Amino acid sequence: MDRIDISNERIGQIARSEVFAKGLTYAKESRVFNVTVRRGHLMGEVEGLGREPYQVHVTLAPHHDAWVPETVACSCSAPGVWCAHVVAVVVIARDFPDQVLQRQPLTSLIRLLSLEDAQDVLIRLAAIPSVREQIERILR
């Protein structure tokens, strides 16, 4: 992955100072895991105060020879908010790129599937109610 280009100062301007500090603490305490990047999308999980890890998604935009965070979302808050979990994932990805798993775009992986395998994936996904509704809408 090309490097992520955002300074601590810039993050501090976007997130409140106490949120930034808490995000750094999460990163230093190794509470960030499953950090992956897939064609302009950074994802990770953070062990916060909740029972389940928080899911973070950051859309990255190319900028010169690097990526910059563009939009953010976390399962703990409203979309677009730079919470401590978002800060932690971005800091880990920026400071420890060797810990970021790079994934192929899903479209590339899907195109490699045989017809039988693609049908199997769809059938398994259809077992998830929210996904099933989306599949039904597409197939109408």
TORTOR-108877 format. One record per residue (C-alpha): x, z, y; residue number from 1. Coordinates in nm, 4 decimals. Each point is the difference from the previous one (the first is absolute). Layout:
% TORTOR-108877
X:Z:Y:NUM
...
% end
This chain:
% TORTOR-108877
0.0000:0.0000:0.0000:1
0.1192:-0.0710:0.3485:2
0.0380:0.3158:0.1977:3
-0.2825:0.1742:0.1810:4
0.0737:0.0158:0.3692:5
-0.1632:0.2922:0.1755:6
0.1812:0.2851:0.1681:7
-0.0869:0.3678:-0.0147:8
-0.0649:-0.0221:0.3735:9
-0.2554:-0.2774:-0.0518:10
-0.1716:0.1885:-0.2828:11
-0.0101:0.3051:0.2281:12
-0.1763:-0.2074:0.2660:13
-0.2636:-0.1161:-0.2495:14
-0.0522:0.3278:-0.1868:15
-0.0326:0.3401:0.1626:16
0.3201:0.2066:-0.0126:17
-0.1383:0.2525:-0.2509:18
-0.1206:-0.2846:-0.2240:19
0.3422:-0.1652:0.0198:20
0.1724:0.3289:-0.0901:21
-0.2320:0.0574:-0.2960:22
0.0620:-0.3564:-0.1238:23
0.3755:0.0557:0.0143:24
-0.0472:0.3231:-0.1963:25
-0.1988:-0.1841:-0.2694:26
0.2788:-0.2575:-0.0244:27
0.2787:0.2620:-0.0148:28
-0.1873:0.2053:-0.2610:29
-0.0244:-0.3040:-0.2314:30
-0.3797:-0.0032:0.0179:31
-0.0093:-0.3792:0.0340:32
-0.0110:-0.2131:-0.3142:33
-0.1009:-0.3401:-0.1384:34
0.1167:-0.1755:0.3146:35
-0.0407:-0.3729:-0.0507:36
0.0034:-0.3114:0.2103:37
-0.1822:-0.3209:-0.0767:38
0.0225:-0.2909:0.2438:39
-0.0494:0.1817:0.3289:40
-0.1817:0.3018:-0.1399:41
0.1610:0.3401:-0.0406:42
-0.1769:0.2519:-0.2220:43
0.0796:0.3520:-0.1084:44
-0.1411:0.3321:-0.1081:45
0.0574:0.3371:0.1640:46
-0.0628:0.3459:-0.1372:47
-0.1703:0.1735:0.2886:48
-0.2391:0.2923:0.0180:49
-0.2712:-0.1709:-0.2055:50
-0.0399:0.0158:-0.3755:51
0.0715:-0.3700:-0.0428:52
0.2923:-0.1886:0.1558:53
-0.0883:-0.1880:0.3169:54
0.0142:-0.3787:-0.0216:55
0.1802:-0.1705:0.2881:56
-0.0112:-0.3699:0.0864:57
0.2011:-0.1566:0.2812:58
-0.0239:-0.3655:0.0949:59
0.3399:-0.1291:0.1079:60
0.0669:-0.2835:0.2427:61
0.3230:-0.1997:0.0000:62
0.2181:0.0608:0.3034:63
0.3348:-0.1826:0.0153:64
0.1799:0.1016:-0.3209:65
-0.2135:0.3089:-0.0641:66
-0.3551:0.1228:-0.0481:67
-0.1944:0.2150:0.2447:68
-0.3107:0.2047:-0.0811:69
-0.3085:-0.1693:0.1355:70
-0.3088:0.1759:-0.1352:71
-0.0244:0.3209:-0.2005:72
-0.2531:0.1705:-0.2230:73
-0.0002:0.3236:-0.1963:74
-0.2563:0.1476:-0.2347:75
0.0095:0.3233:0.2047:76
-0.1230:-0.1387:0.3317:77
-0.1668:-0.2777:0.1932:78
0.1661:-0.3420:-0.0221:79
0.2645:-0.0664:0.2584:80
0.1113:0.3612:0.0450:81
0.3677:0.0834:-0.0340:82
-0.0383:0.3189:-0.2036:83
0.2875:0.1982:-0.1519:84
-0.0416:-0.1886:-0.3289:85
0.0470:-0.3377:0.1697:86
0.3039:0.1335:0.1854:87
0.1522:0.1259:-0.3265:88
-0.0422:-0.3322:-0.1841:89
0.1373:-0.2043:0.2910:90
0.3007:0.2320:0.0407:91
0.0816:-0.0130:-0.3732:92
-0.0301:-0.3801:-0.0069:93
0.2141:-0.0321:0.3130:94
0.2695:0.2534:-0.0899:95
0.0145:-0.0460:-0.3779:96
-0.0769:-0.3663:-0.0755:97
0.1586:0.0368:-0.3448:98
-0.2919:0.2293:-0.0914:99
-0.2564:-0.2684:0.0843:100
-0.1278:-0.2020:-0.2945:101
-0.0413:-0.3679:0.0823:102
-0.2963:-0.1716:-0.1603:103
-0.0918:-0.3651:-0.0288:104
-0.3094:-0.1129:0.1866:105
-0.3126:0.0468:-0.2137:106
-0.0902:-0.3663:0.0388:107
0.3263:-0.0955:-0.1730:108
-0.0662:0.2419:-0.2849:109
-0.3604:-0.1153:-0.0413:110
0.1034:-0.3661:-0.0178:111
0.2264:0.0843:-0.2952:112
-0.2920:0.1338:-0.2066:113
-0.1582:-0.1993:-0.2791:114
-0.3751:-0.0559:0.0222:115
-0.0576:0.2676:-0.2662:116
0.2197:0.2532:0.1782:117
-0.1678:-0.0712:0.3355:118
-0.3427:0.0514:-0.1559:119
0.1176:0.3270:-0.1572:120
0.1223:0.1260:0.3383:121
-0.3321:-0.0891:0.1643:122
-0.1999:0.1703:-0.2738:123
0.2081:0.3177:0.0358:124
-0.0342:-0.0072:0.3782:125
-0.3748:-0.0520:-0.0315:126
-0.0191:0.3452:-0.1604:127
0.0728:0.1475:0.3447:128
-0.3375:0.0140:0.1829:129
0.1272:-0.0931:0.3482:130
0.2074:-0.2862:-0.1395:131
-0.2871:-0.1179:-0.2200:132
-0.2226:-0.0320:0.3086:133
0.2635:-0.2114:0.1746:134
0.0427:-0.2231:-0.3057:135
-0.3776:-0.0482:-0.0225:136
-0.0145:-0.0981:0.3695:137
0.2784:-0.2547:-0.0467:138
-0.1584:-0.1524:-0.3106:139
-0.3480:-0.0424:0.1527:140
% end
